[in-house]
Amino acid sequence: MSGQSITDRIAAAQHSMTGSAISKAVCKATTHEVSGPKKKHLDYLIHCTNEMNVSIPQLADTLFERTANSSWVVVFKALITTHHLMMYGNERLIQYLASRNTLFNLNNFLDKGALQGYDMSTFIRRYSRYLNEKAMSYRLVAVDFTKMKRGIDGVMRTMTTEKLIKTLPIIQNQLDALLDFQANPNELTNGVINSAFMLLFKDSIRLFAAYNEGVINLLEKYFDMKKNQCKDALDIYKKFLYRMTKLSEFLKVAEQVGIDQGDIPDLSQAPSSLLEALEQHLASLEGKKTKELSADTRASTLNSAVSSLSSTGMSFSRMDEKERQQALEEEQARLQALKVQVLLAPAETDHSHPQRSSAAPPMAIHPGGKLLANDLDSSLANLVGSDLIVHVGVRPEMQWTQPGEKKLTGGQNWQNKTMSTTQWGPAPMAPPPMPVQHVVRNTRPTNTADNQIVMRRVSQFAVLSTRM
């Protein structure tokens, strides 16, 4: 199946008629077309998560409704859209998902009617479990491990021993759910599952980076821990080594499906002598007879292990920096395209001022609602040229916008009004008066009848002025 189905078009038309832009965008992002959700729809939904007047529960419920579809394509794309918003959208979304009692209940999902239904249904079940685990992790620690601050002064490196022992198992569970996706290169056969795999790949890098820093902190504190803490820490470290092996297999799949070699970080394992040193220290705390390493040997082994894991962390950090640079370049490209579009936009004629054309470019607004800094000059020039600007200390002149009328600049008994412009309504009124200055300068009455005509016109003009 390729392209949007009739059902997709009908659903989009219904949302257009009801005026639900969010529902329409979700529908467009989760069509029956066998390709990943389009970027323009994802960008719009990300923008919606940053708008305070948008209901996050309504957005989430719309996504959940799409997962109730019988087609594996629609359900898979709904999960991908949710994952994308959890990664790049406002934190309000993942907060709401973490607060729900139930999320995606797709453990029994199976599409029997499509060509790839059986195979893709398996990955849908695994993918939904990971998203559930990701939301559960946020519920337990109130932080997204893929977005936390890293480095020497990062969250995991400065965490206390008690918090480390409680937090690292939560990261382990989330990483397990991610690695359980278990897609082989020959199973990544369409744009939908490839989109999901790319999001999982990015999450795996950030998640393991936080995991790695937590283990470094744990090792640095290990020889100062109590017996029970050492026992828990040793178990965590053994599981860490196992998950590092599984992650390396996951990254090999990423390399085989076309992800650039430079985008895949290097994993450096700690020397095996460290594990032996940790086990000997715990045995000595338990009172077992064992030959414990000397302080110098133990310190050297620990430093070597920390150095190896730190190099792995630096490799992951480079990947984050590269992605941020790519995002910046994309943003600059969009800004440049916006400038070109503004410059090529046709000028609109200002009918109230035939002598001035409103060719100044309109204000460029960032998707977040902020005025772009590079467009301030053009926007300011546009505003200064409009009638909306009233300069301080200068009273606005009366603007006559009715066709055929002239702007009055003075005259006898003339007073400016507070409004910057006056719009003449269609109601019938007396014939338009002649400008007072024109009458006084160019007309000199020579008889009584002419004087009466002039006085009558002046009184009419005064009456009209008081009504304005």
Secondary structure by P-SEA (a helix, b strand, c coil): cccccaaaaaaaaaaaaaccaaaaaaaaacccccccccaaaaaaaaaaaacccccaaaaaaaaaaaaacccaaaaaaaaaaaaaaaacccaaaaaaaaaccccccccccccccccaaaaaaaaaaaaaaaaaaaaaaaaaccccccccccccccccccccaaaaaacaaaaaaaaaaaacccccccccccaaaaaaaaaaaaaaaaaaaaaaaaaaaaaaacccccaaaaaaaaaaaaaaaaaaaaaaaaaaaaaaaccccccbbbbbbccaaaaaaaaaaaaaaaccccccccaaaaaaaaaaaaaaaaaaaaaaaaaaaaaaaaaaaaaaaaaaaaaaaaaacbbbbcccccccccccccccccccccccccaaaaaaaaaaacccccccccccccccccccbbbbccccccccccccbbbbcccccccccccaaaaaaccccccaaaaaaaaaaaaaaaaaaaac
